[in-house]
Amino acid sequence: MADKMATRQAYGNTLAVLGSKDENIVVLDADLSGSTMTKVFAKEFPERFFNIGIAEQNLYGIAAGMAISGKTVFASTFAMFATGRAFEIIRNSIGYTGANVKICATHAGVTVGEDGGSHQAIEDIALMRSIPGMTVINPSDGVSAAKLIEEAAAIAGPVYVRLGRAAVPILYSEDSDFQIGKAITLREGSDFTVIAAGIMVNEALLAAETLSQQGLSIRVLDMHTIKPIDEEAILKAASETKGIVTAEEHTVIGGLGSAVAEVTAKGHPVPMEFIGIKDVFGQSGKPDELLKAYNLTAEDIVFAVGKLKR
């Protein structure tokens, strides 16, 4: 197993496997198949791959029509163009109709890097979770991406899957089980809980190890499904630990942190801290530099737990 893999690469590989098992699957892309990795499927099944061109609204309109006609549709482009430019089409043609379209958007978050703020989707989870009936998934590594895309293919209705550009550490073994809507406890703890999604899951594990050396027992949850969120796991953490830190490569407005706070506010209020992007746009830079600039590191999680401790 590779030590690192981009979740977009796992997506491409998994599409090809799914395509070999189900002839009803079709894949659409907006002239970015080399980047979104749908090219893997296109090479194996060219008759079921459609390059719509640089026309993202058209991409998702066609995807909706094909899904309503009975196909299982995977439609990909960069997260900024999917959730930003095509939002109204996704809302009305896919969400409103409950179309069986899997919106697998790559290059999300600030780790897009040098492409800069115009291409760094940091609002996509907030936009997608606001659409009624939309399932929202943010895998943390290549294994979870593959498993959750398989799960997404198996359920009816619209799904948004957030995928990244950069290679990230492999956290799971190939025999790990994933279920949409069920968080995974990667580390048990009794003092505080860190609930993370996407690339921040690895940072949460690193922070938990550092904090253990300070005598703190930290629970780490991989909240790979933002919607429907695992309320049971959140309330269990809220009742069994002294506070919760959420960590996401996304704006703190409307994303994972907001979703967790909505659960704790009505079910079991606890002190919380929120690691995420603080109401600003992204900028051009190296991914690691940007994570530090936006306080999206293990050290920032450690600091946030320290604030709860005080």
MOGINOR-V731637 format. One record per residue. BURIAL is + if it has 16 or more other ideal C-beta (glycine too) atoms within 10 Angstrom, else -. Layout:
BURIAL + BURIAL
This chain:
- + - + - + - + + + + + + + + + + + + + + + + + + + + + + + + + - + + + + + - + - + - + - + - + + + + + + + + + + + + + - + + + + + - + + + + + + + + + + + + + + + + + - + - + + + - + - + + + + + + + + + + + - + - + + + + + + + - + + + + + + + + + + + + + - + + + + + + + - + - + + + + + + + + + + + + + + + + + + + + + + + + + + + + + + + + + + + - + + + + + + + - + + + + + + + - + + + - + + + + + + + + + + + + + + + + + + + + + + + + + + + + + + + - + - + - + - + - + + + + + + + + + + + + + + + + + + + + + + + - + + + - + - + + + + + + + + + + + + + + + + + + + + + + + + + + + + + + + + + - + + + + + + + - + - + - + + + + + + + + + + + + + + + + + + + + + + + + + + + + + + + + + - + - + - + - + - + + + - + + + + + - + + + + + - + + + + + - + + + - + + + + + + + + + + + + + + + + + + + + + + + + + + + + + + + + + + + + + - + + + + + - + - + - + - + + + - + + + + + + + + + + + + + + + + + + + + + - + + + + + + + - + + + + + + + + + + + + + - + - + + + - + + + + + + + + + + + + + + + + + + + + + - + + + + + + + + + + + + + + + + + - + + + + + - + - + - + - + - + + + - + + + + + + + + + + + + + - + - + - + - + + + - + + + + + - + + + - + - + + + + + - + - + + + - + + + + + + + - + + + + + + + - + + + + + - + - + + + - + -
